[in-house]
Amino acid sequence: MDPKRPWECADMSQVRAEIDRIDDEMVDLIARRFAYVDRAWQLKRNTPEGAVVQWRIQQVIDRVRARASEQGMPPEMVEMVGAQWRNMIGWFVQYEEEKLRQAEESRGGGTA
């Protein structure tokens, strides 16, 4: 079934079906993003920067907020999107830090 544009929805069941479809796509995209984060920590094992790359985090937040603004979202929603991305990135950074710590311990470099 082809996606409907908002104005093509004739009733709430169609609106809800489209929202559910979009939610599914968003989850799928976040899962794909996670796969790249999973690869990132593996590549970071051999770099001095570690999991937190502050300039990159800010770059991503700025890009996402700009994209939200370009899409015509109200300013409050642009801020919310930026906050949600910062939250998601925070989780990903914790994940990377834990994976990097585990990798270091498995190489015998951990302190216990």
C-alpha positions as CSV (number, residue, x, y, z in Angstrom):
1,M,0.0,0.0,0.0
2,D,1.4,3.4,-1.0
3,P,1.8,6.0,1.8
4,K,-0.9,8.6,2.0
5,R,-0.1,12.3,2.4
6,P,-1.8,13.9,5.4
7,W,-4.5,15.6,3.3
8,E,-5.3,12.3,1.6
9,C,-6.4,10.7,4.8
10,A,-10.2,10.5,5.0
11,D,-10.5,9.3,8.6
12,M,-8.6,8.8,11.8
13,S,-7.9,5.1,11.0
14,Q,-5.9,6.2,7.9
15,V,-4.1,8.9,9.9
16,R,-3.2,6.3,12.6
17,A,-2.0,3.8,10.0
18,E,0.3,6.4,8.5
19,I,1.7,7.3,11.9
20,D,2.3,3.6,12.7
21,R,4.0,3.2,9.3
22,I,6.2,6.2,10.0
23,D,7.0,5.0,13.5
24,D,8.1,1.7,12.0
25,E,10.4,3.4,9.6
26,M,11.9,5.6,12.4
27,V,12.7,2.5,14.4
28,D,14.2,0.8,11.4
29,L,16.4,3.9,10.8
30,I,17.5,4.1,14.4
31,A,18.4,0.4,14.2
32,R,20.5,1.1,11.1
33,R,22.1,4.0,12.8
34,F,22.9,1.7,15.8
35,A,24.7,-0.7,13.4
36,Y,27.1,2.2,12.4
37,V,27.6,3.1,16.1
38,D,28.5,-0.6,16.7
39,R,31.1,-0.4,13.9
40,A,32.4,2.9,15.2
41,W,33.5,1.6,18.6
42,Q,35.4,-1.2,16.8
43,L,37.3,1.4,14.7
44,K,37.9,3.6,17.7
45,R,39.8,0.9,19.5
46,N,42.9,2.0,17.7
47,T,42.4,5.8,18.1
48,P,43.2,8.0,21.0
49,E,39.9,9.9,20.9
50,G,37.7,7.3,22.6
51,A,33.9,7.3,22.5
52,V,33.3,10.9,23.2
53,V,34.1,13.2,20.3
54,Q,32.5,16.4,21.5
55,W,32.9,18.4,18.3
56,R,31.2,15.6,16.4
57,I,28.3,15.3,18.9
58,Q,27.7,19.1,18.5
59,Q,28.0,18.8,14.7
60,V,25.3,16.1,14.6
61,I,23.0,18.0,16.9
62,D,23.4,21.2,14.9
63,R,22.7,19.3,11.6
64,V,19.6,17.6,13.0
65,R,18.2,20.9,14.4
66,A,18.8,22.6,11.1
67,R,17.1,19.8,9.2
68,A,14.1,20.0,11.6
69,S,13.9,23.7,11.0
70,E,14.2,23.3,7.2
71,Q,11.3,20.9,7.4
72,G,9.1,23.7,8.8
73,M,8.9,22.4,12.4
74,P,7.9,24.9,15.0
75,P,10.9,26.2,17.1
76,E,9.8,24.3,20.1
77,M,9.8,21.1,18.1
78,V,13.2,21.9,16.7
79,E,14.5,22.1,20.3
80,M,12.7,18.9,21.2
81,V,14.3,17.1,18.2
82,G,17.7,18.3,19.3
83,A,17.2,17.2,22.8
84,Q,16.0,13.7,21.6
85,W,19.1,13.4,19.5
86,R,21.3,14.4,22.3
87,N,19.6,11.7,24.5
88,M,20.1,9.1,21.8
89,I,23.7,10.1,21.3
90,G,24.3,9.9,25.0
91,W,23.1,6.3,25.1
92,F,25.2,5.4,22.0
93,V,28.3,7.0,23.7
94,Q,27.7,4.9,26.8
95,Y,27.4,1.9,24.7
96,E,30.7,2.7,22.9
97,E,32.5,3.4,26.2
98,E,31.3,0.0,27.6
99,K,32.4,-1.8,24.4
100,L,35.8,-0.1,24.4
101,R,36.3,-0.9,28.1
102,Q,35.4,-4.5,27.5
103,A,37.8,-4.7,24.5
104,E,40.6,-3.2,26.7
105,E,40.0,-5.7,29.4
106,S,40.0,-8.6,27.0
107,R,43.4,-7.4,25.8
108,G,44.6,-7.5,29.4
109,G,44.7,-3.7,29.8
110,G,41.9,-3.4,32.3
111,T,42.4,-2.7,36.0
112,A,40.4,-4.8,38.4
